Amino acid sequence: MRTASGVALDGRYRLIKPIATGGMGEVWEAHDDALARQVAVKVLKEEFAGDPGFLERFRTEARNSASLSHPSIAQLFDYGEQDGSAYLVMELVVGEPLSDLLEREPVLAPRRLLPILAQTARALHAAHAAGVVHRDVKPGNILLGRGGRVKITDFGVSLAQNQITMTATGMVMGTAQYLSPEQAVGKAATPLSDLYSLGVVAYEAIVGHRPFTGPTAVDIAVAHVNNAVPPLPSSVDKALAALVMRLLSKDPAQRPQSGEELARLLDRMVPRTPPSGVPVLVSKISRPADTFATAKVRPSTAESAPPTYPPRRTRRDEPARGRSGGTPRHVNVQSLRTTGPRLGRYTRFRWPLLALALLLVAALGAAVANGLTRGAPAPDTPGVLVAHSPSPQGDGSQYPHRGSPDGMISVDGRGDASARPLTTEVKDA
């Protein structure tokens, strides 16, 4: 299968441009014509096409990747074989590998590095829980996506792998510098072997170079087995330095016993780092001054002491207690004074004088009414007092009033004296 831009694998995955090249495969950015989305396609190199061993390794990587599901593991979408070659269709991660970042910045600040290590440790723990050992943990297989998200890739390295096999497949230069001591001596790789490789990545990002180097891959592998790890600079945080040295222990029992344990240890070294391992920058929220606040809050000596409040006044004209002057500043004194005439020093006699004046007015009104209603008794009715209405001419004659209840007007306009009595009030003598 000839790989080039514009080639469509199985008539579906159209290759666009190469992204990276590994020991036995090339990674391309491609377009999935069936689902109309961008993907990453890893294609077996042409020189290895038709080799049963390489084809089997591609199948192994596909099976291992298909069994994993984790936010920090690149997802596998599809696997196919065509013209004696094979390809993997994976999630396209927009970003760059950690190796590119270390080329630009050989030394990373701990606050920037620790979340990357924690996310990688959790992804490895998920793979280990599914029975998969990565066996090739290195900066080139740790992808840094948007927002600081980590995606690990490349699960295609076989379990039984020695130095000769690595040289034959071209994997020595890519893996020997991150190889665990037990793998270097031919033992089977374990989850703790992945943690050792991650420790080498951490050492490299902290110091700026790997702990062991050599002219050949064999020399580097021997150094991992026999040489002591060079100490970290004294400027490195002591807790971080101790953890990295634990990861690089020759004895796997001295290392953290799981990726989850390692992730928790890394999280404790970075404040405000959630379990996902992504750092969160928390800024202090500034609150504007409360324009409605009128009282100043003084610090209390005892946390459980109840708040104090000013005494409540029950009467408006009662002077406030506990203040100088006896009158609150917010009370209008003029509005509290009684309106009306001011009697000066005779104020205490105000109500008695008003009562006496009312009595005098009542007595005067009674005298006037008595004078108006006074009259003489009728001569023909002994023992009966008759009150007459005075004549408007002043001659003493009586006449009924038009419209009154005791007055009746005849047809000729004169009152009928025999029809109704002319009295308006009758009392016993």
C-alpha atoms as one frame of an Amber mdcrd trajectory, in Angstrom:
protein
   0.000   0.000   0.000   1.551   3.240  -1.167   0.884   6.152   1.163   0.676
   9.626  -0.275  -1.468  12.701   0.032  -4.893  12.148  -1.497  -4.828   8.344
  -1.172  -8.070   6.941   0.244  -7.715   3.788   2.368 -10.567   1.400   1.660
 -12.193   4.231  -0.248 -13.022   6.001   3.030 -10.010   7.510   4.843  -8.420
  10.124   2.594  -4.859  10.998   3.665  -4.156  14.738   3.845  -0.698  15.357
   5.343   1.854  13.491   7.499   2.010  14.329  11.207   4.791  12.141  12.647
   6.989   9.160  11.871   7.737   6.330  14.298   9.811   3.199  14.294   7.468
   1.175  12.130   4.620   3.489  11.169   3.704   6.877   9.802   0.913   8.982
  11.291  -1.227  11.021   8.885  -3.985  13.525   9.281  -6.908  12.165   7.270
 -10.543  12.817   6.510 -13.219  10.223   7.153 -15.498  10.614   4.127 -18.176
   8.362   5.631 -18.562  10.325   8.896 -17.231  13.681   7.622 -14.661  14.189
  10.371 -10.911  14.569  10.757  -9.001  11.567  12.106  -5.436  10.361  12.578
  -4.338   7.318  10.585  -1.252   5.298  11.525   0.005   3.371   8.493   2.661
   0.640   8.468   5.798   1.760   6.670   6.212   0.439   3.146   9.473  -1.379
   3.940   7.654  -3.481   6.556   4.621  -4.270   4.405   4.035  -7.980   4.040
   6.104  -8.836   7.156   3.953 -11.119   9.365   5.710  -9.912  12.522   4.926
  -6.240  11.916   1.392  -7.032  10.860   0.882  -8.948  14.093   2.206  -6.028
  16.113  -0.276  -3.728  14.385  -3.072  -6.147  15.225  -1.887  -6.270  18.853
  -1.880  -2.504  19.095  -5.380  -2.365  17.641  -6.713  -4.935  20.119  -5.040
  -3.265  23.102  -6.229   0.208  22.144  -9.770  -0.974  21.418 -10.075  -2.357
  24.974  -9.291   1.013  26.571 -11.575   3.940  27.256 -10.220   6.903  29.188
 -10.201  10.682  28.654  -6.390  10.677  28.599  -6.008   7.807  26.107  -6.337
   8.466  22.373  -9.414   6.582  21.203  -9.205   3.928  18.492 -11.890   4.171
  15.816 -11.027   1.513  13.238  -8.444  -0.992  12.004  -7.893  -2.306   8.501
  -5.493  -4.163   6.238  -4.945  -3.452   2.574  -2.394  -4.720   0.029  -0.343
  -6.585   2.670  -0.160  -3.549   4.931  -2.211  -2.332   7.900  -3.475   0.905
   9.333  -5.059   2.226  12.534  -7.672   4.990  12.591  -7.469   6.994  15.807
  -8.707  10.155  17.429  -7.011  13.246  16.043  -5.472  15.218  18.925  -5.018
  18.889  18.158  -1.753  19.791  19.867   1.789  18.531  20.029   3.796  15.737
  21.665   5.660  16.442  24.878   8.919  15.811  23.017   8.353  18.919  20.883
   7.702  21.001  23.980  10.898  19.755  25.629  12.873  20.644  22.542  11.746
  24.258  22.890  11.780  24.337  26.691  14.121  21.667  28.083  13.151  22.512
  31.684   9.519  22.860  32.751   8.277  24.533  35.911   6.784  22.050  38.417
   3.382  23.712  38.287   3.321  23.101  34.541   4.863  19.628  34.623   3.042
  17.968  37.516  -0.456  18.045  35.945   0.973  16.425  32.802   2.537  13.659
  34.857  -0.620  13.169  36.927  -2.851  12.800  33.875  -0.407  10.372  32.285
  -0.288   8.334  35.507  -4.079   8.063  35.584  -4.230   7.009  31.940  -1.616
   4.329  32.587  -3.595   3.159  35.606  -6.680   2.727  33.412  -4.656   0.703
  30.918  -3.144  -1.426  33.674  -6.610  -2.089  35.130  -7.621  -3.385  31.668
  -4.606  -5.704  31.568  -2.562  -3.621  29.116   1.016  -2.481  29.775   2.139
   0.348  27.526   5.839  -0.628  27.482   6.869   2.449  25.518   6.178   5.470
  27.716   8.192   8.409  26.389   7.627  12.104  25.558   6.845  11.299  21.922
   3.836   9.196  22.988   2.427  11.805  25.401   0.322  14.240  23.387  -0.607
  17.651  24.803  -4.009  18.800  23.577  -6.018  21.940  24.091  -6.524  23.204
  27.620  -3.598  21.144  28.937  -5.303  17.807  28.258  -3.037  14.766  27.912
  -3.552  11.896  25.469  -1.193   8.910  25.428  -0.812   6.836  22.258   1.076
   3.856  20.784   0.166   0.602  22.534   1.865  -1.614  19.986   5.043  -2.828
  21.722   5.045  -6.584  22.405   5.561  -8.058  25.878   8.506 -10.347  24.992
  10.925  -7.762  23.725  14.720  -7.912  24.102  17.478  -5.687  22.877  18.039
  -7.638  19.647  14.360  -7.505  18.731  14.271  -3.789  19.488  17.248  -3.218
  17.215  15.667  -5.255  14.446  12.437  -3.289  14.599  14.125   0.079  14.932
  12.737   0.705  18.435  16.069   0.810  20.342  16.848   4.514  19.859  13.310
   5.433  20.648  12.858   3.342  23.825  16.234   2.403  25.278  16.615   5.741
  27.076  13.282   5.169  28.905  13.648   1.415  29.424  13.111  -0.021  32.905
  15.916  -2.152  34.442  13.761  -5.293  34.503  12.996  -4.949  30.807  16.670
  -4.365  30.062  17.616  -7.707  31.597  14.922  -9.537  29.654  12.186  -9.775
  32.275   8.554  -9.186  31.425   7.337  -5.640  31.635   4.822  -4.835  34.357
   2.711  -1.775  35.252   5.552  -0.663  37.515   7.813  -0.681  34.449   5.587
   1.999  32.908   5.933   4.061  36.093   9.728   3.814  35.852   9.580   5.132
  32.289   7.358   7.990  33.450   9.961   8.739  36.121  12.584   9.117  33.383
  10.267  11.568  31.612   9.873  13.544  34.846  13.649  13.591  35.455  14.259
  14.850  31.911  11.679  17.649  32.203  13.035  18.806  35.583  16.761  18.751
  34.812  16.794  19.232  31.040  18.413  15.891  30.137  17.835  12.172  30.712
  19.439  10.382  33.668  21.383   7.887  31.516  23.036   8.376  28.157  25.525
   6.395  26.089  26.896   5.874  22.581  24.611   2.925  21.858  21.263   1.606
  22.971  22.964  -1.306  24.715  25.129   1.031  26.788  22.065   3.012  27.830
  20.180  -0.149  28.807  23.148  -1.373  30.882  23.297   1.998  32.649  19.655
   1.653  33.649  20.517  -1.662  35.270  23.866  -0.915  36.942  24.391   2.842
  37.353  22.979   4.906  40.189  20.585   7.683  39.255  22.399  11.054  39.284
  21.000  13.231  42.090  18.679  16.057  41.209  19.835  19.656  41.735  19.321
  21.101  45.224  17.048  23.770  43.760  14.377  21.141  43.027  11.619  20.814
  45.599  12.595  18.108  48.080   9.255  16.301  47.948   9.273  16.248  44.150
  12.910  15.092  44.038  12.175  12.278  46.488   9.204  11.109  44.424  11.212
  11.058  41.181  13.972   9.067  42.861  11.346   6.567  44.070  10.074   6.155
  40.513  13.655   5.456  39.312  14.340   2.786  41.915  15.976  -0.347  40.549
  13.671  -2.429  42.728  10.056  -2.180  41.525   8.822  -2.681  45.101  10.306
   0.702  46.064   8.255   2.577  43.452   4.661   3.782  43.888   2.553   0.678
  43.467   0.003   2.042  40.997  -0.595   4.897  38.634  -3.488   6.083  40.803
  -1.233   6.318  43.850   1.339   8.229  41.830  -1.326  10.638  40.558  -2.504
  11.396  44.094   1.043  12.114  45.214   1.513  14.475  42.290  -1.796  16.240
  42.953  -0.736  17.083  46.509   2.235  19.048  45.191   0.120  21.439  43.109
  -2.563  23.537  44.846  -6.061  23.601  43.344  -5.439  20.645  41.053  -8.653
  18.604  40.549  -8.631  14.790  40.260  -8.489  15.111  36.472  -5.005  16.567
  36.839  -5.727  19.718  34.847  -4.534  22.843  36.707  -7.183  25.437  37.461
  -6.114  29.049  37.884  -8.334  30.654  40.501  -8.318  34.455  40.621  -9.472
  36.427  43.630 -12.868  37.966  43.051 -12.977  41.663  43.925 -16.280  42.887
  45.313 -17.298  46.549  44.985 -17.876  48.542  48.141 -21.368  48.369  49.589
 -22.776  51.884  49.281 -25.688  51.038  51.585 -23.529  50.046  54.524 -23.787
  52.612  57.332 -22.033  50.862  60.180 -18.422  49.846  60.496 -17.836  46.235
  61.412 -15.305  45.804  64.153 -13.494  42.484  64.598 -14.998  40.409  67.349
 -12.798  38.915  70.035 -14.937  35.792  70.301 -16.275  33.996  67.260 -19.407
  32.835  69.129 -20.343  36.266  70.565 -23.798  37.381  69.360 -24.144  40.652
  67.466 -25.227  43.771  69.345 -27.940  46.186  68.257 -28.932  49.704  69.458
 -31.941  49.861  71.876 -35.315  50.377  70.243 -37.288  53.462  71.293 -40.977
  52.926  72.131 -42.083  56.582  72.044 -41.217  59.140  69.435 -40.708  61.963
  71.906 -38.612  59.809  74.272 -34.991  60.938  74.229 -32.476  58.309  73.101
 -30.476  56.719  75.893 -26.765  56.299  75.941 -26.050  59.279  73.667 -24.750
  62.674  74.494 -27.437  65.396  74.366 -30.303  62.848  74.776 -31.721  63.415
  71.249 -30.918  61.279  68.208 -29.315  63.137  65.359 -31.859  61.877  62.853
 -34.970  63.083  64.798 -36.582  66.419  63.790 -37.276  68.109  67.124 -39.574
  70.750  65.591 -41.887  68.036  64.195 -42.330  66.505  67.658 -43.601  69.732
  69.309 -47.369  70.191  69.747 -48.927  72.650  67.348 -51.358  75.389  68.526
 -51.172  78.357  70.912 -48.260  78.419  73.293 -49.120  79.352  76.900 -45.617
  79.659  78.219 -45.468  78.900  81.926 -49.265  78.215  82.011 -48.943  75.164
  79.766 -50.027  72.798  82.547 -53.425  74.644  82.764 -54.125  74.228  79.033
 -56.745  71.467  79.206 -58.694  72.834  82.253 -59.001  76.240  80.583 -60.296
  74.694  77.387 -62.908  72.731  79.340 -64.071  75.873  81.210 -64.429  77.775
  77.930 -66.567  75.007  76.481 -68.836  75.075  79.552 -69.300  78.860  79.252
 -70.237  78.547  75.576 -72.757  75.815  76.402 -74.356  77.882  79.196 -74.649
  80.956  76.975 -76.284  78.910  74.230 -78.821  77.494  76.692 -79.780  80.978
  77.949 -80.370  82.273  74.431 -82.519  79.265  73.550 -84.596  79.724  76.712
 -85.294  83.377  75.857 -86.438  82.547  72.359 -88.861  79.801  73.407 -90.445
  81.610  76.395 -94.346  82.176  76.113 -97.593  82.688  78.204-100.204  79.918
  78.860-103.592  79.978  77.021-106.537  81.385  79.164-109.055  78.727  78.119
-106.933  75.695  78.973-106.168  75.536  82.656-103.338  73.379  83.750-101.776
  73.273  80.292 -98.854  75.310  79.102 -99.021  76.227  75.466 -95.991  77.439
  73.571 -96.902  79.591  70.564 -94.856  80.646  67.678 -94.494  84.427  67.672
 -95.959  86.400  64.843 -93.557  87.840  62.362 -95.477  91.162  62.694 -94.825
  91.266  66.417 -98.539  91.458  67.341 -98.516  88.247  69.359-100.786  86.323
  66.999-100.045  82.707  66.138-100.127  81.071  62.753 -99.077  77.749  61.358
 -95.955  77.498  59.227 -96.253  76.286  55.670 -94.560  72.927  55.314 -94.245
  72.323  59.069 -95.620  69.045  60.494 -98.176  70.806  62.744 -99.327  73.466
  60.270-102.213  72.960  57.868-103.014  75.487  55.149-106.611  75.790  53.922
-107.723  76.355  50.386-107.970  80.088  50.886-104.430  80.159  52.215-105.340
  80.570  55.921-104.664  78.017  58.538-107.512  75.991  60.002-107.256  76.496
  63.737-109.885  73.876  64.478-108.182  71.194  62.436-104.942  70.895  64.446
-103.803  72.464  67.700-101.503  75.429  67.380 -99.213  74.189  70.096 -95.836
  72.770  69.318 -95.105  71.319  72.736 -97.479  70.210  75.532 -96.347  69.482
  79.069 -98.174  68.731  82.311 -98.454  71.750  84.672
